[in-house]
């Protein structure tokens, strides 16, 4: 982990300018009847889980270009996540993927995490890939497969993931299925869904007390004609059929271009079935790009719905927040720091929406002023507010600059002995 003194030194070097910025921002907000301290407190309390799979360099079907100093196992990934938490104060939990990051000694991993002040969020199963030594292939599906033996294998794996998660102290499992078809006629559209529901019912029956099951939808890839759980409606149908502890997970990249994701969020809140998020961004499909890098206004509008639901006390509203990204070109640690900052900014801006005024404009059908109420909040400079929130959590005023100053990546290049090129500015 980083030297605590380094973070304090970096903060001290920025303190005078930060204080001026914060006081100016607070004064501007007070003039408009808004409370800067409330926003800082809310942002400081915001938490998002980091996925274990995001700490190494990702890739595409054309290739992968690994970076220097990548973690070699899940224990080293935990160390990197602990650094992100040090710098942001907002990432105290890890979302673990099984089998990619399943440890041989689960108890040792939990002790390692506790030593780094980390815990575990939702665990993630994998029935979209064949693993070495498994008896049956998922080439034609898992939970939807026509062969009952394949379905039993998929259910057994998912129940195993729950057992691992329980030993780690997790409280939820996310199930994303690649099941579907590429061609008309390949798959019976109704029966395939019924088989998926049947398998999920077995998984749901195996949930430990207090656990949640999150169903995740995706319109295409790798099934390009008809994915079984292809939209939020299919996911909602499954969650409603399973029971109170089944909810829907919204991945921001799992939607067709121009989909109104904030409307989906609102509908799931109304149904009492919003389980959580996988945060990322996309231009064309499931791009898994850095959150807020392509559609920052959409991210703000999603958070606007979340804040609105919290303010109004929506029933059964307690979503989990997780990141799901693939960092093909950026240093994964820096990209995750950038993501947390983007989430903090979007949340802060949503907290600054004048909801009383917005509600009045909506009731009066004043289209321009209602839109302006959102745009005014989105256009506010909240950088000093989120920086102050991080500092009060023991984090850095400027996480990326402090990370680069720390030399952490350079130290890991030496310790982990990877042999790939990294631009000098990343060291």
Secondary structure as UniProt FT lines:
FT   HELIX           4..31
FT   TURN            32..33
FT   HELIX           36..45
FT   STRAND          49..51
FT   HELIX           52..54
FT   STRAND          59..60
FT   TURN            61..62
FT   STRAND          63..64
FT   TURN            68..69
FT   HELIX           74..88
FT   STRAND          93..95
FT   TURN            98..101
FT   HELIX           106..115
FT   TURN            116..117
FT   STRAND          119..120
FT   STRAND          123..124
FT   TURN            132..133
FT   TURN            139..140
FT   TURN            143..144
FT   HELIX           148..168
FT   STRAND          172..176
FT   STRAND          180..181
FT   TURN            184..185
FT   HELIX           189..205
FT   TURN            209..210
FT   STRAND          212..216
FT   STRAND          226..227
FT   TURN            228..229
FT   HELIX           232..242
FT   TURN            244..245
FT   STRAND          246..251
FT   TURN            252..253
FT   TURN            257..258
FT   HELIX           261..270
FT   TURN            271..272
FT   STRAND          274..279
FT   TURN            291..292
FT   HELIX           296..312
FT   TURN            315..316
FT   STRAND          320..323
FT   HELIX           332..351
FT   HELIX           355..363
FT   TURN            364..365
FT   HELIX           367..378
FT   HELIX           383..392
FT   TURN            393..394
FT   HELIX           399..406
FT   HELIX           408..416
FT   HELIX           424..426
//
